[in-house]
Amino acid sequence: MYPSQERRHEAHFPKDAAPPAYEGKTIYDYLFGQPDFNPKLPAFNYLDTRITYGTFKEQCDQTVRALAALGVKRGDVVAVIMPSIPEVFYLVYALSRIGAAANMIDVRYPTNGFREQIELTHSTVLFAFDGVADKVAPLIEEGTIEKAVLVSPSRSVGPRSLLKNKAVRKAFFQGLGKKEPKPTFPHLVWDEFIAAGSDQEIAPVGFEANTPVVAVSTGGTTGTPKKVLLTNENFNSSVHLIRRMGFNFLQGHIWYDIMPPFIAYGLVNGLHLPLCVGMEVVIVPDPNAIEVEKELLKYRPNHVTGTAGHWEDVINSPIVQNEDLSFLITPICGGDSVNAKLEKSINVFFDAHGLDAKLRVGYGLTECGGATSVFPDKRWVSVQSVGFPFPDSAVAAFK
């Protein structure tokens, strides 16, 4: 028998902890059809600019119209080279609504890496942030990409918010008053793309099972990185199963998502989950431009997804040594291993700083949409354990 086949751990999970109706829906329909959906609540905190759920939905609907005007249709795969900015999320949810998929590509790749990822999925339409314009130019000039839309990370940031974020401004916007040369290859900027679809009708597209939503790359920890297709069912069932475990996830909580959108961990567990609950998601466009410990004190999130390295930075930082961190409910660690000594040190630090919590180390794989096991409650946390398997899941170890 598989070690988890009897699933005795599920006796710890509360009954009816998640809305049951998740099947037969796109990620767009599942998110915006939540029974307690509140358009007035903030969905995103993007560099101190808040975007409500109502605005989020409006932007997704505008993106659906613009995609239709651009000629994107059911079954198409669109290349996406973007960091965590609001437009990438508008795009992913809009593509799901029309039955198309986003080929999520790591922004750090060189031109050849972009080309390989694009040719693998036969993408001819590209959405990219303008910071990689020089690297995508050869792809357009050679005809690999037929249509391109560029977006600036500063588009969704209010002027006052932009002024507050010096580190991010330096990394992404090259400082006030400085502009990169405008790309010379044929392209649309995001606002032109949206304007082109203003008169477009949104044709109803029925749900089809096993329709890909995104193509993401594996981490390559056990071999060469592979491209994996994730469906609406992958996204929605993962959210449903995590909520069934009984986490203290509430509408209005703050979720800090440091993981990028081109990996399953960042897109499914770090974004779709908190949005379906109705949380405010703090999104980080450039993890290298921030210090996690400062961000925790600034935003005071209730839930944080990160790696062991992020938590190690927190406990070693002098600026948090005398701070009360009791606002943290669920500190999550995934995406990499964590050794026993560090895990114990993190939990000792939490206890000394007012946290009624322990580090929740999880395990998962891209093919399952990210996480597959974790402890939902600190009472069961055991050092060097990756927790309980998700409900209705079996986990096995093979020699």
Secondary structure as GFF3:
##gff-version 3
##sequence-region A 1 399
A	DSSP	three_ten_helix	8	12	.	.	.	ID=ss1
A	DSSP	alpha_helix	27	32	.	.	.	ID=ss2
A	DSSP	beta_strand	42	46	.	.	.	ID=ss3
A	DSSP	beta_strand	49	52	.	.	.	ID=ss4
A	DSSP	alpha_helix	53	70	.	.	.	ID=ss5
A	DSSP	beta_strand	77	81	.	.	.	ID=ss6
A	DSSP	alpha_helix	86	98	.	.	.	ID=ss7
A	DSSP	beta_strand	101	104	.	.	.	ID=ss8
A	DSSP	alpha_helix	111	120	.	.	.	ID=ss9
A	DSSP	beta_strand	125	129	.	.	.	ID=ss10
A	DSSP	three_ten_helix	130	132	.	.	.	ID=ss11
A	DSSP	alpha_helix	133	141	.	.	.	ID=ss12
A	DSSP	beta_strand	147	151	.	.	.	ID=ss13
A	DSSP	alpha_helix	159	164	.	.	.	ID=ss14
A	DSSP	alpha_helix	166	168	.	.	.	ID=ss15
A	DSSP	pi_helix	169	173	.	.	.	ID=ss16
A	DSSP	beta_strand	188	189	.	.	.	ID=ss17
A	DSSP	alpha_helix	190	195	.	.	.	ID=ss18
A	DSSP	beta_strand	212	217	.	.	.	ID=ss19
A	DSSP	beta_strand	227	231	.	.	.	ID=ss20
A	DSSP	alpha_helix	232	244	.	.	.	ID=ss21
A	DSSP	beta_strand	254	257	.	.	.	ID=ss22
A	DSSP	alpha_helix	264	264	.	.	.	ID=ss23
A	DSSP	pi_helix	265	272	.	.	.	ID=ss24
A	DSSP	alpha_helix	273	277	.	.	.	ID=ss25
A	DSSP	beta_strand	280	283	.	.	.	ID=ss26
A	DSSP	three_ten_helix	287	289	.	.	.	ID=ss27
A	DSSP	alpha_helix	292	299	.	.	.	ID=ss28
A	DSSP	beta_strand	303	306	.	.	.	ID=ss29
A	DSSP	alpha_helix	308	316	.	.	.	ID=ss30
A	DSSP	three_ten_helix	318	320	.	.	.	ID=ss31
A	DSSP	beta_strand	330	333	.	.	.	ID=ss32
A	DSSP	alpha_helix	340	352	.	.	.	ID=ss33
A	DSSP	beta_strand	360	361	.	.	.	ID=ss34
A	DSSP	beta_strand	363	365	.	.	.	ID=ss35
A	DSSP	three_ten_helix	366	368	.	.	.	ID=ss36
A	DSSP	beta_strand	370	374	.	.	.	ID=ss37
A	DSSP	three_ten_helix	378	380	.	.	.	ID=ss38
A	DSSP	beta_strand	388	389	.	.	.	ID=ss39
###
